[in-house]
């Protein structure tokens, strides 16, 4: 993949005590849809609104697989595409397949064996794609994020799962929210962070102020979480306002190690 696809790459400012990285905030829309035509329609809406990255969400990948990713790449030849594989095993092959289909980013789970994470990271290097590590389901979310970064993931997804949120809320207990530990996760790793899972629009927009420059918009903000179809209302206008507010942050500091 050409370097131009990795818009929002970190820039460095050198100081006497080491290197400080910064990254322009990115808005990513999650295409958690099960129909390729609906996904393409939603993707066009998102791009018109100013979204930076497209995500082939897990339901979309299950429904359409590599064909869906190829269709997105053909339609949007210069746009970064995240393949949310949620890889647990067979890491190298899964990453290779998605890279060859046109993805620029793949997702591996922290709950996978460390050897699987290493395989995905190696595939990322071999095929020129970025690896996002997802801490969903970790008993210690901060430690899970830290281990993903230490194993070589380029970015960390701090993620509270759909079933987890709903199941806990159904018992009458407050469901966890990614914002609860977002600052701790950001402070624990030296790579860009994305918060996912039940965020309100206001919370999603606020992520860069926590040091997390990767803002993802999906269910229920733009996608109906129950039917996995396009959300109601003027989705394009909502996305445009989100993009304007997120992009207005300018460069977001990302903790980096001295080189």
C-alpha positions as CSV (number, residue, x, y, z in Angstrom):
1,X,0.0,0.0,0.0
2,X,1.3,3.5,-0.8
3,X,2.3,5.8,2.0
4,X,-0.4,8.2,0.9
5,X,-3.0,5.9,2.3
6,X,-1.8,6.3,5.9
7,X,-3.2,9.8,6.3
8,X,-2.7,11.1,9.8
9,X,0.7,9.5,10.2
10,X,2.6,10.8,13.3
11,X,4.9,13.7,13.0
12,X,7.7,14.2,15.4
13,X,8.9,17.3,17.4
14,X,12.3,16.8,19.1
15,X,12.9,18.1,22.6
16,X,15.9,17.8,24.8
17,X,14.4,15.0,26.9
18,X,13.4,12.7,24.0
19,X,11.0,12.6,21.1
20,X,7.4,13.7,21.3
21,X,5.0,12.4,18.6
22,X,1.9,14.1,17.4
23,X,-0.9,12.9,15.2
24,X,-3.7,14.7,13.4
25,X,-7.0,13.4,14.7
26,X,-8.7,10.8,12.4
27,X,-12.4,10.1,12.0
28,X,-13.1,6.5,11.1
29,X,-16.6,5.2,10.3
30,X,-17.4,1.6,11.1
31,X,-19.4,-0.1,8.3
32,X,-21.1,-2.6,10.6
33,X,-23.5,-3.6,7.8
34,X,-24.3,-6.9,6.2
35,X,-25.1,-5.8,2.7
36,X,-22.4,-4.7,0.3
37,X,-24.6,-2.1,-1.5
38,X,-25.6,-0.5,1.8
39,X,-22.0,-0.5,2.9
40,X,-20.9,1.3,-0.2
41,X,-23.8,3.8,0.1
42,X,-22.8,4.5,3.7
43,X,-19.2,4.8,2.7
44,X,-20.0,7.4,0.1
45,X,-22.0,9.4,2.7
46,X,-19.1,9.2,5.1
47,X,-16.5,10.4,2.6
48,X,-18.7,13.3,1.5
49,X,-18.9,14.3,5.2
50,X,-15.2,14.4,5.6
51,X,-14.4,11.0,7.2
52,X,-10.8,9.9,6.9
53,X,-10.8,6.2,7.2
54,X,-13.4,3.5,6.4
55,X,-13.8,0.3,8.5
56,X,-15.0,-3.0,7.1
57,X,-16.8,-3.9,10.3
58,X,-16.9,-7.4,11.7
59,X,-20.5,-8.1,10.5
60,X,-19.6,-6.8,7.0
61,X,-16.5,-9.1,6.9
62,X,-18.5,-12.1,8.0
63,X,-21.2,-11.3,5.4
64,X,-19.0,-10.2,2.5
65,X,-15.4,-11.3,3.3
66,X,-12.5,-10.4,1.0
67,X,-15.0,-9.5,-1.7
68,X,-16.4,-6.7,0.4
69,X,-12.9,-5.3,1.2
70,X,-12.0,-5.5,-2.5
71,X,-15.2,-3.6,-3.4
72,X,-14.4,-0.9,-0.9
73,X,-10.9,-0.6,-2.3
74,X,-12.1,-0.4,-5.9
75,X,-14.6,2.3,-4.9
76,X,-12.2,4.3,-2.7
77,X,-8.7,3.7,-4.1
78,X,-7.0,6.3,-1.9
79,X,-8.8,5.8,1.4
80,X,-7.3,3.8,4.4
81,X,-9.5,0.8,5.0
82,X,-9.5,-1.0,8.4
83,X,-10.5,-4.7,8.3
84,X,-11.9,-5.5,11.8
85,X,-11.0,-9.1,11.7
86,X,-10.8,-9.6,15.5
87,X,-8.2,-12.2,14.8
88,X,-7.7,-14.9,17.5
89,X,-5.6,-17.4,15.5
90,X,-4.1,-17.9,12.1
91,X,-2.9,-14.4,12.3
92,X,-0.4,-14.2,9.5
93,X,-2.7,-15.7,6.9
94,X,-5.7,-13.5,7.9
95,X,-3.6,-10.4,7.8
96,X,-2.1,-11.4,4.5
97,X,-5.5,-12.1,2.9
98,X,-6.9,-8.7,3.9
99,X,-3.8,-6.9,2.8
100,X,-4.0,-8.5,-0.6
101,X,-7.7,-7.5,-0.7
102,X,-6.8,-3.9,-0.2
103,X,-7.0,-3.3,3.6
104,X,-4.4,-0.9,5.1
105,X,-5.1,-1.9,8.7
106,X,-6.1,-5.1,10.4
107,X,-7.3,-5.9,14.0
108,X,-5.9,-8.5,16.3
109,X,-7.2,-9.3,19.8
110,X,-5.3,-8.9,23.0
111,X,-6.9,-12.2,24.2
112,X,-5.2,-14.0,21.4
113,X,-2.0,-15.9,22.2
114,X,1.0,-13.6,22.0
115,X,2.4,-15.7,19.2
116,X,-0.7,-14.9,17.1
117,X,-0.2,-11.2,17.8
118,X,3.4,-11.5,16.8
119,X,2.3,-13.2,13.5
120,X,-0.1,-10.4,12.7
121,X,2.6,-7.8,13.4
122,X,5.1,-9.7,11.2
123,X,2.5,-9.8,8.4
124,X,2.0,-6.1,8.8
125,X,5.6,-5.5,8.2
126,X,5.8,-8.0,5.3
127,X,2.7,-6.6,3.5
128,X,3.0,-2.9,4.4
129,X,-0.1,-2.6,6.6
130,X,-0.8,-1.3,10.1
131,X,-1.8,-3.5,13.0
132,X,-4.4,-2.4,15.5
133,X,-4.6,-4.4,18.8
134,X,-7.9,-4.6,20.5
135,X,-8.2,-5.1,24.3
136,X,-11.8,-6.2,24.4
137,X,-12.5,-8.7,27.1
138,X,-9.3,-8.3,29.0
139,X,-9.6,-8.6,32.8
140,X,-7.1,-5.7,33.1
141,X,-7.8,-3.4,30.2
142,X,-4.8,-1.2,30.8
143,X,-2.4,-4.1,31.0
144,X,-3.9,-5.6,27.9
145,X,-3.4,-2.4,25.9
146,X,0.2,-2.2,27.2
147,X,1.0,-5.8,26.1
148,X,-0.4,-5.1,22.6
149,X,1.9,-2.1,22.2
150,X,4.9,-4.1,23.6
151,X,4.2,-6.9,21.1
152,X,4.5,-4.4,18.2
153,X,0.9,-3.2,17.4
154,X,0.9,0.1,15.7
155,X,-2.3,1.3,17.4
156,X,-4.4,0.2,20.4
157,X,-8.2,-0.1,20.4
158,X,-9.6,0.4,23.9
159,X,-12.9,-1.5,23.5
160,X,-15.9,-2.3,25.7
161,X,-17.9,-5.0,23.8
162,X,-21.5,-4.8,22.6
163,X,-22.7,-7.9,24.5
164,X,-20.8,-6.9,27.6
165,X,-22.4,-3.5,27.8
166,X,-25.9,-4.8,27.1
167,X,-25.6,-7.8,29.4
168,X,-24.4,-5.7,32.4
169,X,-26.9,-3.0,31.8
170,X,-29.7,-5.5,31.7
171,X,-28.9,-6.5,35.3
172,X,-29.5,-2.9,36.4
173,X,-25.8,-2.2,36.9
174,X,-24.1,0.7,35.1
175,X,-22.3,-0.7,32.1
176,X,-18.6,0.1,31.7
177,X,-17.6,2.8,29.2
178,X,-14.3,3.2,27.4
179,X,-14.0,6.7,28.8
180,X,-13.7,5.2,32.3
181,X,-10.1,4.2,31.7
182,X,-9.2,6.0,28.5
183,X,-6.6,8.3,30.1
184,X,-4.9,5.3,31.8
185,X,-4.7,3.4,28.6
186,X,-3.3,6.5,26.7
187,X,-0.7,6.9,29.5
188,X,0.3,3.2,29.4
189,X,1.2,3.0,25.7
190,X,3.4,4.8,23.2
191,X,1.1,4.4,20.2
192,X,-2.1,6.1,19.1
193,X,-5.3,4.9,20.9
194,X,-8.9,4.6,19.8
195,X,-11.9,4.2,22.2
196,X,-14.8,2.0,21.1
197,X,-18.0,0.8,22.6
198,X,-21.2,2.6,23.5
199,X,-19.8,6.2,23.3
200,X,-22.2,9.1,22.9
201,X,-21.5,11.6,20.1
202,X,-20.0,14.0,22.7
203,X,-17.8,11.3,24.1
204,X,-16.5,10.3,20.7
205,X,-15.7,13.9,19.8
206,X,-13.9,14.4,23.1
207,X,-11.5,11.5,22.6
208,X,-8.6,13.6,21.2
209,X,-8.8,15.7,24.4
210,X,-7.9,12.5,26.3
211,X,-4.9,12.0,24.0
212,X,-6.7,9.4,21.8
213,X,-6.6,10.8,18.2
214,X,-8.4,7.9,16.5
215,X,-12.1,8.6,16.6
216,X,-14.4,5.9,15.4
217,X,-18.1,6.4,14.6
218,X,-20.4,3.4,14.3
219,X,-23.3,1.8,16.2
220,X,-25.4,3.5,17.4
221,X,-24.1,6.8,16.1
222,X,-24.4,6.1,12.4
223,X,-25.4,2.4,12.3
224,X,-28.5,0.8,13.9
225,X,-27.0,-1.6,16.4
226,X,-29.9,-3.9,16.4
227,X,-30.6,-4.4,12.7
228,X,-27.0,-3.6,11.4
229,X,-28.5,-1.2,8.9
230,X,-28.0,2.5,8.3
231,X,-29.0,4.8,11.1
232,X,-32.1,7.0,10.9
233,X,-31.9,10.8,10.3
234,X,-29.5,12.9,8.4
235,X,-26.4,10.8,8.9
236,X,-24.3,12.8,6.5
237,X,-24.9,16.1,8.3
238,X,-24.2,14.4,11.7
239,X,-20.9,13.0,10.4
240,X,-19.9,16.3,8.9
241,X,-20.3,18.1,12.2
242,X,-18.4,15.3,14.0
243,X,-15.5,15.6,11.4
244,X,-15.4,19.4,11.8
245,X,-15.2,19.2,15.6
246,X,-12.6,16.4,15.7
247,X,-10.4,17.9,13.0
248,X,-10.4,21.2,14.8
249,X,-8.3,19.8,17.6
250,X,-5.2,19.9,15.4
251,X,-2.2,17.8,16.3
252,X,-2.8,15.4,19.3
253,X,0.3,14.5,21.3
254,X,1.0,10.8,21.3
255,X,3.5,9.6,23.9
256,X,6.6,8.2,22.2
257,X,9.8,6.6,23.4
258,X,13.2,8.3,22.9
259,X,15.1,6.9,20.0
